[in-house]
């Protein structure tokens, strides 16, 4: 469920003015928690939190738990204090991915124009499906019925003339609803919202706009664009001004390539020894590389995330000279980035490694490094890691780990 700002009265009945409204945003309701409830129906109606141990964070929460203030990304210890009667369920990522894939297959039966943007949401352009399936509201009803019947979970659907407004509409339709925003009512709808509802307006941008007296979408829309650009920057200011008037020309892009692949871990207790953090980073880099190879992707950039004991989060990134899917390459960069981070003398609570700037392996030009050109060492490493993939596929992910994860870096 979106936690973005809403306006009182925004969820009104705009009528069935569906002409020009062929963009659907389908968003699963409390997806991870809903999947768990489908497997454990005896927990329905009770506050349920999906997450790990005390030092982990909340992955998802049912609406009953959210009534106590629990939300995703909240520390589990805080969530347990806020809702001590909640049932805590450990996450099952394999099941979530399987259900997500099945839902996306169902959406693909509606139209080929499906853009998956996360594990639990997607945009659809149903302009070509209307003659076969009916108007967008009928298509939305079909989707919701099928998802419920096949998986025992619910989804909310926003319908509009643009992707941005459709996403806002699905948020206002939650939980388990549909909201249509007719083209003619788009500006009226937007101008009922706080400025924080706009894509790209986070806490910092919201504060920057407030300094210029802009706190609502209506105020932003009626401000001079140069004023908004002075507040948040030239490009961002022009983009936000367009959104405030409902201008969003971006089409639904089927087959959208995943932008990044990452992995992270929260330590059972804060770690002061950087060597331990480095060894864990080696495991995470190897995990990223394994997923890259499984999806036939190469990464151009490596980034790390470190959270210290005071919950301060530090991120660093570096672009590689040549794209790779080799864990040793990813860890080499991650290791150097970690070594350069100023932790302020604090122990580490969480570490993460992410591969970014992804491109298909089969169509990405790749210039061999000097090391590879001289000794073909890169090809040998890649072959060795692919052999490790086969072992893991047969005996489990813990059957084999990179050597750098078991030795001092």
C-alpha positions in Angstrom: 0.0 0.0 0.0 1.2 3.4 -0.8 2.0 5.6 2.2 2.0 8.8 0.0 -0.1 11.8 1.0 -3.8 11.8 0.1 -6.4 14.5 0.0 -9.7 14.3 1.9 -12.4 13.8 -0.6 -10.1 12.8 -3.4 -11.7 9.4 -3.7 -14.9 10.6 -5.2 -17.1 9.1 -7.9 -16.0 10.6 -11.1 -18.5 8.6 -13.1 -17.9 6.2 -16.0 -16.1 8.7 -18.3 -13.7 6.2 -19.6 -12.8 7.7 -23.0 -9.1 8.3 -23.2 -8.4 6.4 -20.0 -6.6 3.2 -21.1 -3.7 3.2 -18.6 -4.2 0.8 -15.6 -2.0 0.6 -12.6 -2.4 -2.7 -10.8 -1.1 -2.9 -7.3 -1.3 -5.9 -5.0 -2.7 -5.0 -1.6 -0.1 -5.6 1.2 1.4 -8.2 -1.2 3.7 -10.3 1.0 1.3 -10.3 4.0 -1.6 -11.2 1.7 0.3 -14.2 0.3 1.0 -15.3 3.8 -2.7 -15.0 4.8 -3.7 -17.0 1.7 -1.5 -19.8 3.0 -2.6 -19.3 6.6 -6.3 -18.3 6.5 -6.6 -18.8 10.2 -4.7 -15.5 10.6 -7.2 -13.4 8.6 -8.5 -10.4 10.6 -5.5 -10.4 12.9 -2.5 -8.1 12.8 0.3 -9.9 10.9 3.8 -8.7 10.2 6.1 -10.2 7.7 9.8 -9.8 8.7 12.9 -11.4 10.2 14.3 -11.2 13.6 14.4 -8.3 16.0 17.2 -6.5 14.1 15.6 -6.9 10.7 13.0 -4.5 9.2 9.3 -5.0 8.4 8.8 -6.4 4.9 5.0 -6.0 5.0 2.1 -5.7 7.4 -1.6 -6.4 7.2 -4.0 -3.5 7.4 -4.8 -4.6 11.0 -1.2 -4.1 11.9 -1.0 -0.9 10.0 -3.8 0.5 12.2 -1.2 0.5 15.0 1.3 2.5 12.9 3.3 -0.5 11.7 4.7 0.0 8.1 7.2 -1.5 5.8 10.9 -0.7 6.4 10.2 -0.1 10.1 12.7 -1.8 12.5 11.1 -5.1 13.7 11.8 -4.1 17.3 9.8 -0.9 16.9 7.0 -2.8 15.1 6.8 -5.3 18.0 6.6 -2.6 20.6 3.8 -0.8 18.6 1.8 -3.9 18.0 2.9 -6.6 20.6 -0.1 -8.8 19.7 0.9 -9.1 16.1 1.8 -12.5 14.6 5.2 -12.3 13.0 5.8 -14.5 9.9 9.3 -15.0 8.4 9.5 -14.0 4.7 9.4 -16.6 1.9 10.9 -14.9 -1.1 10.6 -17.9 -3.4 6.9 -18.1 -2.9 6.5 -14.3 -3.4 8.4 -14.4 -6.7 6.3 -17.4 -7.9 3.0 -15.6 -7.1 4.3 -12.4 -8.7 5.2 -14.2 -11.9 1.8 -15.9 -12.0 0.0 -12.5 -11.6 2.2 -10.9 -14.3 1.3 -13.8 -16.6 -2.4 -13.1 -16.0 -1.9 -9.5 -16.9 -0.1 -10.5 -20.1 -3.3 -12.4 -21.0 -5.1 -9.0 -21.0 -2.5 -7.1 -23.2 1.0 -7.4 -24.4 1.6 -3.9 -23.1 2.5 -4.7 -19.5 5.3 -2.8 -17.7 6.2 -4.5 -14.4 7.7 -1.9 -12.1 8.1 -4.1 -9.0 7.3 -7.5 -7.6 3.7 -6.4 -6.8 2.8 -3.7 -9.3 2.5 -3.1 -13.0 1.2 -0.7 -15.6 -1.0 -1.9 -18.5 -2.1 -0.1 -21.7 -5.4 -1.7 -22.5 -6.3 0.5 -25.5 -5.9 -2.5 -27.8 -7.9 -4.8 -25.6 -11.1 -2.8 -25.2 -12.9 -4.2 -28.3 -12.2 -7.8 -27.0 -12.6 -7.3 -23.3 -14.7 -4.2 -22.8 -14.0 -0.8 -21.2 -11.2 -0.4 -18.7 -13.4 -0.7 -15.6 -14.6 -4.1 -16.9 -11.0 -5.1 -17.6 -10.0 -4.0 -14.1 -12.9 -6.1 -12.6 -11.7 -9.2 -14.6 -8.1 -8.8 -13.4 -9.2 -8.4 -9.7 -11.5 -11.4 -9.9 -8.8 -13.6 -11.5 -6.1 -12.6 -9.0 -8.5 -13.3 -6.1 -9.7 -16.6 -7.5 -6.3 -18.0 -8.4 -4.2 -16.7 -5.5 -6.5 -15.7 -2.7 -5.1 -12.1 -2.6 -6.5 -8.8 -3.6 -5.3 -5.9 -5.8 -6.3 -2.3 -6.3 -6.5 -0.8 -9.8 -6.2 2.9 -10.8 -7.4 3.9 -14.3 -6.4 7.2 -16.0 -5.0 8.7 -19.1 -1.4 8.7 -17.9 0.8 6.4 -15.8 1.4 9.0 -13.1 -2.3 9.6 -12.5 -3.2 5.9 -12.7 -0.7 5.2 -9.9 -2.1 7.9 -7.8 -5.6 6.5 -8.4 -4.6 2.9 -7.3 -3.3 4.3 -4.1 -6.6 6.1 -3.4 -8.5 2.9 -4.3 -6.7 0.8 -1.6 -7.5 -1.6 -0.3 -9.2 -3.9 -2.8 -10.8 -1.2 -5.0 -10.9 0.5 -8.3 -10.7 4.3 -9.0 -11.2 5.9 -12.5 -9.9 9.4 -13.0 -11.5 10.7 -16.3 -9.2 12.9 -18.5 -11.5 15.9 -18.0 -11.2 15.6 -14.2 -7.5 15.0 -14.1 -6.4 18.5 -13.1 -9.2 18.8 -10.6 -8.2 15.6 -9.0 -4.5 16.5 -8.8 -5.2 19.9 -7.4 -6.9 18.4 -4.3 -3.6 16.7 -3.3 -0.7 17.8 -1.2 2.5 18.4 -3.1 4.1 15.3 -1.5 1.8 13.2 -3.7 3.8 14.0 -6.8 6.4 11.6 -8.1 9.8 12.8 -7.2 8.8 14.8 -4.1 10.4 13.3 -1.1 11.0 14.9 2.3 13.8 17.1 1.1 12.0 18.4 -1.9 8.8 18.9 0.1 10.8 21.1 2.6 12.5 23.0 -0.3 9.1 23.8 -1.9 7.6 24.8 1.4 10.3 27.5 1.8 8.7 29.0 -1.3 5.2 28.7 0.0 4.3 25.7 -2.1 2.5 23.0 -0.1 -0.2 21.7 -2.5 -0.2 20.5 -6.1 -2.5 23.4 -6.9 0.0 25.9 -5.5 2.8 24.3 -7.5 0.7 24.4 -10.7 -0.1 28.0 -10.4 3.4 29.1 -9.5 5.8 30.3 -12.2 7.9 27.4 -13.4 11.1 29.4 -12.8 10.2 29.7 -9.1 9.8 26.0 -8.8 13.1 25.5 -10.7 14.9 27.8 -8.3 13.5 25.7 -5.4 14.4 22.2 -6.7 16.5 22.6 -9.8 15.9 23.2 -13.4 15.1 19.7 -14.7 13.1 18.6 -11.6 11.2 21.9 -11.4 10.0 21.6 -15.0 9.0 18.0 -14.5 7.1 18.6 -11.4 5.3 21.6 -13.0 4.2 19.3 -15.9 2.9 16.6 -13.4 1.0 19.3 -11.5 -1.0 19.9 -14.8 -1.4 16.2 -15.6 1.2 16.2 -18.3 3.0 12.8 -18.4 3.7 11.5 -22.0 5.6 8.4 -20.9 4.1 5.3 -22.5 3.8 1.8 -21.0 7.0 0.0 -21.8 6.6 -3.7 -22.0 9.6 -5.9 -21.3 11.1 -3.3 -19.0 14.6 -4.3 -18.0 15.3 -4.5 -14.3 17.4 -1.5 -13.3 19.4 -3.2 -10.6 20.0 -6.4 -8.6 21.0 -6.3 -5.0 21.3 -8.1 -1.7 21.7 -7.0 1.8 21.9 -8.4 5.3 21.3 -7.1 8.8 23.8 -8.6 11.3 22.4 -10.3 14.4 24.5 -7.8 16.5 26.4 -4.7 15.5 29.8 -5.6 13.9 32.9 -3.5 14.7 35.3 -5.7 12.8 35.4 -4.4 9.2 36.9 -7.8 8.1 33.6 -9.5 9.1 31.7 -6.9 7.0 34.0 -7.4 4.1 33.4 -11.2 4.2 29.7 -10.7 4.2 30.1 -8.3 1.2 31.8 -11.1 -0.7 28.8 -13.3 -0.1 26.4 -10.6 -1.2 28.4 -9.8 -4.3 28.5 -13.4 -5.3 24.7 -13.6 -4.8 24.2 -10.6 -7.1 26.5 -12.1 -9.7 24.5 -15.4 -9.6 21.3 -13.5 -10.3 22.9 -11.5 -13.1 24.0 -14.8 -14.8 20.5 -16.3 -14.2 18.9 -13.4 -15.9 21.6 -13.1 -18.6 22.5 -9.5 -17.5 25.7 -7.5 -17.1 26.3 -4.8 -14.6 28.1 -1.5 -15.3 28.0 -0.1 -11.7 28.5 -1.4 -8.2 27.1 0.3 -5.2 27.2 -0.5 -1.5 25.0 0.4 1.4 26.2 0.5 5.0 24.0 1.3 8.0 25.7 2.0 11.3 24.5 1.4 14.8 22.9 4.8 15.0 20.8 4.0 11.9 22.8 6.3 9.7 22.8 4.9 6.1 25.8 5.5 3.8 25.9 4.7 0.1 28.7 4.7 -2.4 29.0 3.6 -6.0 31.6 3.2 -8.7 31.3 2.5 -12.4 33.3 -0.4 -13.8 35.5 -0.1 -16.9 33.7 -3.0 -18.5 30.3 -4.6 -17.7 30.5 -7.9 -15.7 28.5 -10.8 -14.2 31.5 -12.1 -12.2 31.2 -12.0 -8.4 34.9 -11.5 -7.9 34.7 -8.3 -10.0 31.7 -7.0 -8.1 33.3 -7.8 -4.7 36.6 -6.1 -5.7 34.8 -2.8 -6.2 32.5 -3.3 -3.2 35.6 -4.1 -1.0 37.3 -0.8 -2.1 34.2 1.2 -1.5 33.7 -0.3 2.0 37.3 0.4 2.9 36.9 4.1 2.0 33.6 4.7 3.9 34.0 6.8 7.1 32.0 5.0 9.7 32.8 7.5 12.4 34.1 4.8 14.6 30.6 3.2 14.8 29.9 -0.6 14.3 27.9 -1.8 11.3 24.3 -2.9 11.6 23.6 -3.6 7.9 25.6 -4.0 4.7 24.3 -4.3 1.1 25.8 -4.7 -2.4 23.9 -3.8 -5.5 24.7 -4.3 -9.2 23.3 -1.4 -11.3 23.4 -0.1 -14.9 22.2 -3.4 -16.2 22.1 -4.5 -19.8 21.4 -7.8 -21.7 24.5 -9.9 -21.8 23.9 -11.1 -25.4 23.7 -7.6 -26.9 26.1 -5.6 -24.7 29.5 -4.8 -26.3 32.2 -5.8 -23.8 35.8 -4.7 -24.1 38.1 -7.3 -22.4 40.2 -5.9 -19.6 44.0 -6.0 -19.9 44.1 -8.9 -17.4 41.6 -10.9 -19.5 43.4 -10.1 -22.8 46.7 -11.3 -21.4 45.7 -14.4 -19.5 42.0 -15.0 -20.2 41.6 -15.0 -16.4 38.2 -13.4 -16.6 36.7 -16.1 -18.7 38.1 -18.7 -16.3 36.5 -17.0 -13.3 33.2 -16.7 -15.1 33.3 -20.4 -16.0 34.2 -21.3 -12.4 31.3 -19.2 -11.0 28.9 -20.8 -13.5 30.0 -24.2 -12.2 29.2 -23.0 -8.7 25.7 -22.0 -9.9 25.1 -25.6 -11.0 26.2 -26.9 -7.6 23.9 -24.6 -5.8 21.0 -25.4 -8.1 21.4 -29.1 -7.1 22.4 -28.9 -3.4 21.1 -25.4 -2.3 22.6 -21.9 -2.1 24.6 -22.7 1.1 26.4 -25.7 -0.5 29.2 -23.5 -1.8 30.5 -20.0 -1.0 33.2 -17.8 -2.5 36.6 -18.2 -1.0 36.8 -14.5 -0.1 33.8 -15.1 2.2 35.8 -17.5 4.4 39.2 -15.8 4.5 40.4 -12.5 5.6 40.1 -9.9 2.7 
